[in-house]
Amino acid sequence: MIRSVRIVGSAAIVNIVLGIIRLKIFAILLGPAGVGLAGLYTNLMALSSTVSGLGMGSSGVRQVARSNNDELRRSVVLKALWLSGLGLGVLGGGTTYFLRE
């Protein structure tokens, strides 16, 4: 338990540090307007990712955990998650592309 908390915590710290570095680079290269525009693009990307995902992340984890002892069921669940994730990603990317104006 402690080990998993340590791994997740260190990953969060690395993510925060990389976000600060990325924001600093945007500020130096693009100025205040560029930072605002990058923030809008980041929020748009997060919104489209959430809508396109349709809750697959949490339900997928639940299904994989439920099929822990049955290898056949686990392989079916993983294949279904992969294919549905691919389909939803293509659908979300296409929708974002056609609504870009």
C-alpha positions as a Markdown table, in Angstrom:
| # | Residue | x | y | z |
|---|---|---|---|---|
| 1 | Met | 0.0 | 0.0 | 0.0 |
| 2 | Ile | 2.7 | 2.4 | 0.9 |
| 3 | Arg | 4.7 | 1.6 | -2.2 |
| 4 | Ser | 1.7 | 2.3 | -4.5 |
| 5 | Val | 1.0 | 5.6 | -2.7 |
| 6 | Arg | 4.7 | 6.5 | -3.2 |
| 7 | Ile | 4.6 | 5.7 | -6.9 |
| 8 | Val | 1.4 | 7.6 | -7.5 |
| 9 | Gly | 2.7 | 10.6 | -5.5 |
| 10 | Ser | 6.0 | 10.8 | -7.3 |
| 11 | Ala | 4.2 | 10.6 | -10.6 |
| 12 | Ala | 2.0 | 13.5 | -9.6 |
| 13 | Ile | 5.0 | 15.5 | -8.5 |
| 14 | Val | 6.7 | 14.9 | -11.8 |
| 15 | Asn | 3.6 | 15.9 | -13.7 |
| 16 | Ile | 3.3 | 19.1 | -11.7 |
| 17 | Val | 7.0 | 20.0 | -12.4 |
| 18 | Leu | 6.7 | 19.3 | -16.1 |
| 19 | Gly | 3.5 | 21.4 | -16.2 |
| 20 | Ile | 5.4 | 24.3 | -14.6 |
| 21 | Ile | 8.3 | 24.0 | -17.1 |
| 22 | Arg | 5.9 | 23.8 | -20.0 |
| 23 | Leu | 4.1 | 26.9 | -18.8 |
| 24 | Lys | 7.4 | 28.8 | -18.4 |
| 25 | Ile | 8.4 | 27.9 | -21.9 |
| 26 | Phe | 5.0 | 29.1 | -23.2 |
| 27 | Ala | 5.4 | 32.3 | -21.3 |
| 28 | Ile | 8.9 | 33.0 | -22.7 |
| 29 | Leu | 8.1 | 32.1 | -26.3 |
| 30 | Leu | 4.5 | 33.3 | -26.6 |
| 31 | Gly | 3.9 | 35.9 | -24.0 |
| 32 | Pro | 0.7 | 36.4 | -21.9 |
| 33 | Ala | -1.7 | 35.9 | -24.8 |
| 34 | Gly | 0.0 | 32.7 | -25.8 |
| 35 | Val | -0.3 | 31.3 | -22.3 |
| 36 | Gly | -4.0 | 32.1 | -22.3 |
| 37 | Leu | -4.4 | 30.5 | -25.7 |
| 38 | Ala | -2.5 | 27.4 | -24.5 |
| 39 | Gly | -4.7 | 27.2 | -21.5 |
| 40 | Leu | -7.8 | 27.3 | -23.7 |
| 41 | Tyr | -6.4 | 24.6 | -25.9 |
| 42 | Thr | -5.5 | 22.4 | -22.9 |
| 43 | Asn | -9.0 | 22.8 | -21.4 |
| 44 | Leu | -10.6 | 22.0 | -24.8 |
| 45 | Met | -8.4 | 18.9 | -25.1 |
| 46 | Ala | -9.4 | 17.7 | -21.6 |
| 47 | Leu | -13.1 | 18.3 | -22.3 |
| 48 | Ser | -13.1 | 16.4 | -25.6 |
| 49 | Ser | -11.1 | 13.6 | -24.0 |
| 50 | Thr | -13.6 | 13.3 | -21.1 |
| 51 | Val | -16.6 | 13.4 | -23.4 |
| 52 | Ser | -15.1 | 11.0 | -25.9 |
| 53 | Gly | -14.0 | 8.5 | -23.2 |
| 54 | Leu | -17.6 | 8.0 | -22.0 |
| 55 | Gly | -16.4 | 6.7 | -18.6 |
| 56 | Met | -14.4 | 3.9 | -20.1 |
| 57 | Gly | -11.4 | 4.3 | -17.8 |
| 58 | Ser | -13.2 | 3.7 | -14.5 |
| 59 | Ser | -15.5 | 1.0 | -15.9 |
| 60 | Gly | -12.6 | -0.7 | -17.6 |
| 61 | Val | -10.6 | -0.9 | -14.4 |
| 62 | Arg | -13.6 | -2.3 | -12.6 |
| 63 | Gln | -14.2 | -5.0 | -15.3 |
| 64 | Val | -10.5 | -6.0 | -15.4 |
| 65 | Ala | -10.4 | -6.3 | -11.6 |
| 66 | Arg | -13.6 | -8.4 | -11.6 |
| 67 | Ser | -12.1 | -10.8 | -14.1 |
| 68 | Asn | -8.8 | -11.2 | -12.2 |
| 69 | Asn | -8.9 | -15.0 | -11.8 |
| 70 | Asp | -10.4 | -15.9 | -15.2 |
| 71 | Glu | -7.8 | -15.5 | -18.0 |
| 72 | Leu | -10.2 | -16.0 | -20.9 |
| 73 | Arg | -12.6 | -13.4 | -19.5 |
| 74 | Arg | -9.8 | -11.0 | -18.8 |
| 75 | Ser | -8.5 | -11.3 | -22.4 |
| 76 | Val | -12.0 | -10.7 | -23.8 |
| 77 | Val | -12.4 | -7.6 | -21.5 |
| 78 | Leu | -9.1 | -6.2 | -22.5 |
| 79 | Lys | -9.7 | -6.7 | -26.2 |
| 80 | Ala | -13.2 | -5.1 | -25.9 |
| 81 | Leu | -11.7 | -2.1 | -24.0 |
| 82 | Trp | -9.0 | -1.7 | -26.6 |
| 83 | Leu | -11.3 | -1.8 | -29.5 |
| 84 | Ser | -13.9 | 0.5 | -27.9 |
| 85 | Gly | -11.2 | 2.9 | -26.8 |
| 86 | Leu | -9.9 | 3.0 | -30.4 |
| 87 | Gly | -13.4 | 3.5 | -31.8 |
| 88 | Leu | -14.2 | 6.3 | -29.3 |
| 89 | Gly | -10.9 | 8.0 | -29.9 |
| 90 | Val | -11.4 | 8.0 | -33.7 |
| 91 | Leu | -15.0 | 9.3 | -33.2 |
| 92 | Gly | -13.9 | 12.0 | -30.7 |
| 93 | Gly | -11.0 | 13.0 | -32.9 |
| 94 | Gly | -13.2 | 13.2 | -36.0 |
| 95 | Thr | -15.8 | 15.2 | -34.1 |
| 96 | Thr | -13.2 | 17.6 | -32.9 |
| 97 | Tyr | -11.8 | 18.0 | -36.4 |
| 98 | Phe | -15.1 | 18.7 | -38.0 |
| 99 | Leu | -16.2 | 21.1 | -35.2 |
| 100 | Arg | -12.9 | 23.1 | -35.2 |
| 101 | Glu | -14.4 | 26.2 | -36.9 |
